Amino acid sequence: MTEQSCHDLEDQPAAYKSCFGGEELKRAKAALSGGLVGGTIKVNFNNEMTPSTSQLSTLSSSTSHASASSQYHHRGSSDGGMHYPHEHQVRDLNHAAKMYAQLEDQARSKGQMPDYDTLYSHGLVLQELAAKSNPSSAEHRLYLQQACDLYEASLQVRPSSHAALYNWGVALTDLARVVRMGSTGPSQPSEADSGMTAVSSSAVPHVQLQMSPQACLALASQKYAQALKWQPNNPQALNNWGLVLQEMSAHAQQHAERDRLVQCALEKFRCAIRMRPDFDRGCYNLGTVCYTYASTLQAELSAQYRGIPANTLDSEGLKQRQAKEAEIRTAFTTAAQYICLAYALQQHKDIYRKSLGVVRSMLPLPFLRAGHLLAPLPGTLGTSQEAWRRDWFVLDQASLRAASSMETSLSSSISSGLVAMTQLHLSPSSDPPLVIPLTDMYDVRRVDDVSLPAGHALWVGLHSDPLGIYLIAEDAASADTWVDALLLCHYIALTRSPEALSEALTPAHKRVSIKE
């Protein structure tokens, strides 16, 4: 390979790699788990990231990583196996890696540290070689270990490189998968495959060969945190971090630790979509993590009360069971909300369409979201006559509004399992209902203001009102989910077709009936 070819390889667009963090859709249909997609992006030589237009798909635990926007990629074969790249493509990558190894040896022979660009680019090439090799081979694992070593070495030269930290996290996540699969083999390639070895003869020490999957993931989590320190506005790093935390939660030893990791994962996805509302992968992953978590809680509850009829429980036991059932129902509804929004953002993605088919019935149809909110009576906010009313609100493709009696009846049972009759007794019926068109919004955020009523507040910025409007949710999780729903619905209303969210909320057979 010529030096120019090596530079061409270095400067290729950043490649999205599918992430292994979930189950196939058929398992979701069996109410066991949801799928996670679209995890991993590798940033290229100049520390810039290039958006990908690659298709996403659910992956089983046996599916290999692939660089979807790279010129080399894996294709699934009809028999469920993998077609690997042509030998000359792998040979080109090996030639590039050997060139970098030679440059590193030359620098060390002169008593110098290899430069950052050489070390970092060498790591990228080895990581790409890992993606092109058989996931069960010793070479696959060795390439990942060597890539980790090279990223670590490059950071000794340039500690502030968010790209090296980021891709180190990617390699560690891949390595965790390999270790969990039980891939074993010699720490060096066999003699027959010695042509694939492309490391410096004085390479830096390998990462611990016996690291557990959980240790690899914990270290990957640290690398994403450090990468975000140097580049805070990176939603893909937040997405990857969330996937790592979710994977760690699946193997946590204690329920408390699992629950903490799940909540941390949700926080990362939430930060990503608020940073970039068009980030459909983060939105979808948020939904599938909620779905997986709800499925886990449901299985635990079933096991706990198996063989125990509800009528045999005392009042306290029955109350605890009902509270847990309401929590699970809320988690499933929340999952459905984010999957529906991901579909509305990218309707051409088949996995979103199929997943929505699984969870659509969990939504408070024909609405995306419904629930209690405390809202100021029109014209009273900030005045001596300030008054607040607790109403049942619904959100659809047009607006957020205080529900009518019919809308309350349609949406309340699915949303919370509670009949939302409280608002009928809190204020005179002559008060006009609050209606906030999506197109009137320009911002939504959480706020903490001691002058507001007790609860968890959010603020909606309105073009029609310089002061905007404050709303109070019953708990922090509900407030966060309302903020996400409003932000994304507003974004979809402004940037997608008017029917995007409406179609997502309407089952296919009903859309046909309406058209007829």
Disulfide bonds with the S-S distance in Angstrom:
none
